[in-house]
Amino acid sequence: MNYSGHLRAMNAMEPIVVDILEEHFVKPGVLNCTCDNCKLDILLLTLNHLPTHYTSSQEGEAYIKAHYMNLQQQSDVLREITNSVQVIEQKPHHRL
């Protein structure tokens, strides 16, 4: 397969996780540490525990986001973020 570089593959779960992380953990001040390292570690750990949904179009991203408007799907993402927060807060990878 020739890859020209004009197409961009993305995991559509990333913006979903970022939005939920910001809304439920960062803005309300729930996290012990809101440094970029901790937030990125939480994001990456969460994405590693959720199914990936790759797309190369805005239409595909919109379809996946619509699927995750379902309360059960949001609950699943929230549960994984909560687990990741607990792990990262116990062992942060930065100097205090």
Beta strands, then each sheet from edge to edge (+ up, - down):
strand 1: 10-11
strand 2: 54-55
sheet 1: 1+ 2-
end
